[in-house]
Amino acid sequence: MRALVTGSEGFIGSHLTAALRSNGHDVIGLDRRVGVGPGHRRLDLADPLTLSPLHKIVTAEIDVVFHLAARPGVRDSHPAIDELRHRDNVLATRRLFESTPIDVPVVVTSSSSVYGGATVANATIRPCREGDPLRPVGGYARSKAAMEELCHQRRTRGGTVAVVRPFTVVGEGQRPDMALSLWLAAVSSGRPIRILGSPERTRDLTDIRGVIRGLTAVADIGFNGTVNLGTGLGHRLIDVVHTLLETLGKPGEIVVAPAAAEERPATLADTTLCTGLLGFTPTTDLGDVVARIVEAGTGNVSVTTTRTAL
């Protein structure tokens, strides 16, 4: 197939672009950053001046659009962050849809943050289901929920739009502002590891490899709807930190810092639809994925791969 990938230079986008090309697909990558791969086009989706060139690209026999371009990060403290999130998450999506013929299927990457975290009661965590009411907490989550509303509107006009909600994607090449990257940098420079909120907070960590498999699968079947991409298993933050330290073979000081409202106590995906629809459930080997992140971040290929029981 001939695929268009927006945000092709980002964490998930770069992995997806590489996977599609390795499987023999023709890929055009769009990103506002300079790219090095074949087929890359430097384009800012939110810039009104890009509407004409964007329309020419998406009408040139594109079989599917993977829309990953976004303003990521729940902790971004830029003074104009609300405006930037609206621009890059909502307005950019609107302009992409305006430029894309209604018969071209679009796979949109949203976020598990639209759920506002999993419900915790009596020490039991209830997984988030696709049909749950959205309870976005914080500007990033609200911008993703607004983006999903645009996807719903496109469906009502007859378009095919798959909304994928990944849960805490981890893997090599992840952004420097993500927890494991921050913790690795702290240990490498001799600084304490900061855990926000309680060390007992849990996250459904999803290996980037499972996310890429899921994104390509929803495109292959022409799915029109919303699906979670998560493992259905939670990892305590303290266990993730210990796995990192064991992998590095170094001691580390751990400090607990106050958490903002966006830092929910738990995230957990209900994987029923994913398993039934795509025929697989993403899995995450914590020791393996941490070792890959460490190797990519330090160039050390002799790290110890752990199998921590969680």
Steps between C-alpha positions, in 0.01 A plus 500: 500500500597864473484658844525854627642535852469836675742559785738260329805626690344449844532207739214285372504647149864413433446141614185469289665646190793260531270201549282587201801543275659176619179323399524640149248784524549838335502767772482878487597650833384846607657688788585861577848383599774426251501131411766273358297211361376451144163651421522758779318830452549787742153633568320663792140377495374791709640765265222619264760543225544121492140427400572502127815280505334271757198453275726410207676237710192329643323488164797332330378140527543473878344178633506587870600790725661437838458822700752522782607865479421667833621713788590226750575516871265537795759699702592765244514834684547733202320832572284456190455124529119504478514694176774275362308185588188630329704596196691173465247246628166646393553752222758282322259206506219715360720617212613145428138386479408796280776404257441124500232351272220344705561156346860483627514314834683674785660339804528758779717459808327644804594428863382304801509833686151578368363256761640702790665189644361169612251486787653372824269375775576271794850433362345377173576666168223498242636499143393776261259385230450667164136579581578677827413871524808714442633682806809683372709663772739772389554690177669220308219252566235759415668576167503129416132470589425796272697330224292185547184707453629601157549130424139433600380780273695355206336162561154659492588633154578149380873484568691203641695610807672265742580670831773316687556574869848379602583458868841640611712399203860410586799399294823608337488845345242631746487871576742645758210635709357151563550340840747226410710745298503748789593229748778367277642851460484554876691181581756570227573845646493391865174677583211349701215331319180699553174308525197725478232419753502156657752229402198266506338674204460260210525532125395271218830511310469406133805397299541711186519179298148401605372849421643485147346157449165636617508809279576299189237240591215752529598637159514151348143417607358845423375546857257786554474576871707533818731241656739488795860391453626383837602184679233488771778470760622774731858565614576689820728796444736379772538165322579674173769706675652189660505327162686797352757498780550123471545533126760774544669314783516823698356625828271798492336735743121515471303805610126554491373837375148644498292410197268723299137409441591358158705227671222248560538216754468226238450424133378166374359394166209268445640287217184307410430689178864508395537125543178418318547753224871471425561144613772584751557680828812718533749370754788676671808325637610772739859381527540477126349839416702673773818338368422626150439853630828492694692369199354769275562771759852406603637293213575226755418163342616304805215604729339234712156398377289430806179306544352675798198333656232764541 
